[in-house]
Amino acid sequence: MRLLSALFVLLALSMTSPVRAQEQPQESYRAINGLTLTVGQPVHDFAGPANLGSFRGKPLVINFYSAYCPPCIREIPKLNALKQLNPDLQVLSVTPDSPSDAAAYAKERHLAWPIAAPGQDYVFETLGVKVFPVFAILDEQGNLVSATYANQLGGEDGDATLAGITRWIESSLSVKIH
């Protein structure tokens, strides 16, 4: 009987141990409907000065946006803050907008990272991105690590937050950033 009582006490203690209490629940992010890629696949590159190949060697956070998307505009200060806190973090925005619209957007909104405008066919057909804003992370070799809707990365208003974007990057890459 004493042995049974001791086992019960040990079981109870293990269920309330500090290690278990510190475990964080795994975040769950909705996959992008219609995305033509799956995790682990290489993302098709495109021509241009800010193409995906120019970012090889380190993970890359991609923000898919359109200049006519209000949530996309509202998340720029959060991405600028993320980039300022993490200068080594590679960030690229990709848009179906024209190169001249993309350049005007970057200048007007003071983006702290490059923009690529590979065209509507690349964004809509090749990748299957149909709504904005969405985010993706590529690994050092250009393979998809994670992709999700921006509204999964934030606050109650549906906009991405700096904390939400940071948590997603950290959980996707299993690294700690600021």
Steps between C-alpha positions, in 0.01 A plus 500: 500500500786739583653430160172580328469826698857598414437433130183711513691790661777476238244498219323804645828687539606425143173640367557831681874528449648836397615350169143414402371838619754682281409313181348734244210382286597474134355785296271395220494704179252452217653392172435718196214368286607428144874529567674288236793412730531277802745526787843380395457579131726753326324824414522587131730794439441794268717749313586834650749674728318387816438139399487209744843369401662821622390410856642145514712408799268633771127463568274747320170645620275591207208739531253471210304822462316730266520879510119507508468286814433701821628227739818479291558870551430478873758227555792697350593673829504158669727354233725806515524454880574128453778582254642771728508259796647222284728661239633160386150366433435479127163641397358535149163626388353345186212664315300445183501880453706657222867575570430875489211465749720283725780757494260786580347294783844429652606864478174645632481257792875497586548125479818372667523194272486432124191443288470268201227539239528178297150540359151370549567166330777418747302598811155374400573204272850371582466534879123497541487807727151644451450731801715752685682537727662161549841398626742221413837391634763334284799313639862561400457295180175669392258229616165589655506472880164659581231718344195657659251784485610822670181507707627184674795702633337757710248678700128501536456746212633241254818691419843345548689624806873520561466243780291270280742515207793441736331196663425351157860545380639357823271197496554438127879521514549379860710807575473794735488853355423837659 
